[in-house]
């Protein structure tokens, strides 16, 4: 690893100023990016398998305990509750593994989180009650919440400054591939009996990646040096209190949390409900359950293709005009895309046109979180700060899916099963206002080295 780290540092100064971001990068740094991207890609695959099978899985679990006429509405309401539980578990995992990432190391923490989310995704497919289903989603979320902070910190500390933004943007953009894989998994299993159970079983496969991580990836030198310095100075690494003692770090932490709250609330509170919205739209057209399942997968698939381009779009734009103005622009796009999708989609054809727009706009801010958050915190608090901002937002944003599920139920119209969700989405999308409050507090970090 030493040769790889030295190669990265050599091209980080004047000698590398003439190179493009991808030139002069060591093979070890590329391997780190690939492994971190795979961990995050499988992470998002497991997240979105749940989004795609949420309604049918909960209907299957509830059908034996409720009259058939009540199952659909109850599953929607329970879906909001389970999604909120997932977001709370995600937040808890971000806090826990964020601190562990600074104390124990990026690589070991990433391995622990992958094992956690893969194992409990698989176990979700074996559940038969709402209680065990919710418990498995919470435990899955612990690993999901922790993986991002460890992976982003690892990539940020291995790549040279001139390449950091594009590497981190690529890491986040490739998460869309995980989302696409989720759509392909559910699409391929749409005609299989108990397909949602088999889909969760596929989600257990990423655990194999842990073997490679533990054998090939070492801790970044920046973290090793920071740990040695902290030990010599008797400074504790990875404490949440450390984010609030210094006024600059406190301001950065509050700003980052509000920025993440906007994106997480908009995406998980509204954007990722597009499959359930599609089911409501198509139900009125008297399609069969397998036909609806396939349509949902196709719509979600093209939504994630849009997301892939949206995250690269933010990455490139932020390098040209700055992190803050680029984020303000994509927040506006995200709000508009939600209004457009939930207002104008009336059938599968219009959904296929609007879904890529929705994915492009609502996922674009997430590239900012992978690029921007590691730039806000020193090495001894980088994983903790990144995890805190990304996941504290999930506690604050957990109300969004609850609100959507309840509002959709309250505004339901018998003649139009999608009417309630249209109104609910329009209301909940105003959560992007929190992002603009965060931008008012946030510093600009483009072109600056990582704080040590």
Secondary structure, DSSP 8 states (H G I E B T S, - for coil): -HHHHHHHHHTTSGGGTTS-TTTT--HHHHHHHHHHHHHHHHHHHHHHHHHHHHHHHHHHHHTTTS-HHHHHHHHHHHHHHHHHHHHHHHHHHHHHHHHHHHHT-HHHHHHHHHHHHHHHHHHHTT--SHHHHHHHHHHHHHHHHHHHHHHHHHHHHHS-HHHHHHHHHHHHHTHHHHHHHHHHHHHHTTTSTTHHHHHHHHTTGGGGHHHHHHHH----HHHHHHHHHHHHTT--SS-STHHHHSHHHHHHHHHHHHHHHHHHHHHHHTGGGHHHHHHHHHHTTT--HHHHHHHHHHHHHHHHHHHHHHHHHHHHHHHHH-HHHHHHHHHHHHHHHHHHHHHH--SHHHHHHHHHHHHHHHHHHHHHHHHHGGGGS-GGGHHHHHHHHHHHHHHHHHHHHHHHHHHHHHT-BTTBTTHHHHHHHHHHGGGGHHHHHHHHH----TT-----
